[in-house]
């Protein structure tokens, strides 16, 4: 979806790469673009509405970068946005440099089970990573993706 958004609405740079689209560009794109090009499914109207609110200034997402705001407040503000559930909130918080929330979804749960040797419920997974406090989500992500980086050869 992100690739389709960038390809379809991003501004082309001199080297041919494209920027992530502006909120205005996303707000102006029609429902057909979100349905047929981005293939966003039920997310399309939410993406378009969110972009429109940011573009017209009625929603200030930059305010979420305030380091004085506790993670719970940021999460509550994100969860209040239409179409933004716990999964999207955890992702967005990580993008904001807030790593306390675990991203629990259809990829992370089975990957955790494979690495751990057995299935575990969300509460069990959260309990295991609680000791990392503000970095629990980051610790979880690093645990899941540790096989993405080759171990250095022993000397």
C-alpha positions in Angstrom: 0.0 0.0 0.0 2.8 2.4 0.9 4.5 1.7 -2.4 1.3 2.4 -4.4 0.8 5.6 -2.4 4.3 6.8 -3.1 4.2 5.7 -6.8 0.8 7.3 -7.5 0.9 10.5 -5.4 4.5 11.2 -4.4 6.6 13.9 -6.0 9.3 12.7 -8.2 12.9 13.6 -7.2 15.6 14.3 -9.7 17.0 10.8 -9.3 13.6 9.2 -10.1 12.6 8.2 -6.5 9.4 9.7 -5.1 8.5 11.3 -1.8 5.7 10.1 0.4 2.6 12.0 -0.7 1.5 15.2 1.0 -1.7 15.1 3.0 -3.2 17.4 0.3 -2.3 14.9 -2.5 -3.8 12.1 -0.5 -7.0 14.0 0.3 -7.5 14.9 -3.3 -7.2 11.3 -4.5 -10.5 9.7 -5.2 -12.0 6.5 -3.7 -11.2 4.6 -6.9 -7.5 5.3 -6.4 -7.6 3.9 -2.9 -9.6 0.9 -3.9 -8.0 0.0 -7.3 -4.4 1.3 -7.1 -3.6 1.3 -3.4 -5.9 -1.6 -2.7 -6.5 -0.3 0.8 -9.8 -2.0 1.2 -11.8 -0.7 4.2 -8.8 1.5 5.1 -9.2 3.8 2.0 -11.8 6.1 3.3 -10.0 6.4 6.6 -6.7 7.3 4.9 -8.4 9.9 2.7 -10.3 11.4 5.7 -7.2 11.5 7.9 -5.3 13.2 5.1 -8.0 15.8 4.5 -8.1 16.6 8.2 -4.3 17.1 8.3 -4.4 19.1 5.0 -7.0 21.5 6.2 -5.4 22.0 9.6 -8.2 20.5 11.7 -5.8 17.7 12.8 -2.3 18.4 14.0 -0.4 15.1 14.1 2.9 17.0 14.7 1.6 17.7 18.3 2.1 14.0 19.0 5.9 14.6 18.8 5.7 16.6 22.1 8.2 14.7 24.4 6.1 16.0 27.4 3.2 13.9 26.3 3.1 10.5 28.1 2.8 7.4 25.8 -0.7 6.6 27.1 -1.9 10.1 26.1 -0.4 9.7 22.6 -2.0 6.2 22.3 -5.3 7.6 23.4 -5.2 10.4 20.8 -4.3 8.0 18.0 -7.0 5.5 19.1 -9.5 8.3 18.9 -8.9 8.7 15.2 -11.4 6.9 12.9 -10.0 3.7 11.7 -7.0 3.7 14.0 -6.9 0.6 16.3 -4.3 -0.9 18.5 -2.2 -2.3 15.6 -2.0 1.1 13.7 -1.4 2.9 17.0 1.5 0.7 17.9 3.1 1.2 14.5 2.6 5.0 14.6 4.0 5.2 18.1 7.1 3.4 16.9 7.4 5.9 14.1 7.2 8.7 16.6 10.1 7.1 18.6 7.8 5.7 21.3 8.6 2.0 21.7 6.5 0.9 24.6 3.7 -0.7 22.6 4.1 -4.2 21.0 2.9 -4.6 17.4 0.7 -7.7 17.7 -0.7 -8.8 14.4 -1.1 -11.7 12.0 2.7 -11.7 11.2 4.2 -11.0 14.6 2.1 -13.6 16.6 3.1 -16.6 14.4 6.7 -15.4 14.1 6.9 -15.2 17.9 5.4 -18.7 18.2 8.1 -20.1 15.8 10.9 -18.4 17.7 9.5 -19.3 21.1 8.6 -22.9 20.2 4.9 -22.5 21.1 1.9 -20.2 20.7 1.3 -17.6 23.3 -1.5 -15.2 23.9 -1.1 -11.4 23.6 -1.0 -11.0 27.4 1.7 -13.6 27.8 3.8 -11.9 25.1 3.3 -8.5 26.7 4.2 -9.9 30.1 7.5 -11.3 28.7 8.5 -8.0 27.3 7.2 -5.8 30.2 10.7 -5.7 31.8 11.9 -3.5 28.9 9.4 -0.8 30.0 9.5 2.1 27.5 11.4 -0.1 25.0 9.2 -3.2 25.2 7.9 -2.8 21.6 11.4 -2.2 20.3 12.7 -5.3 22.2 9.8 -7.4 20.8 10.5 -6.1 17.2 14.3 -6.8 17.5 13.5 -10.3 18.9 11.2 -11.0 15.9 13.6 -9.7 13.2 16.9 -10.9 14.6 17.1 -13.3 11.6 17.0 -10.4 9.2 20.7 -9.7 10.0 23.4 -12.2 9.5 25.4 -13.1 12.6 29.1 -12.1 12.1 31.4 -15.0 11.4 33.5 -16.1 14.4 37.1 -15.0 14.3 
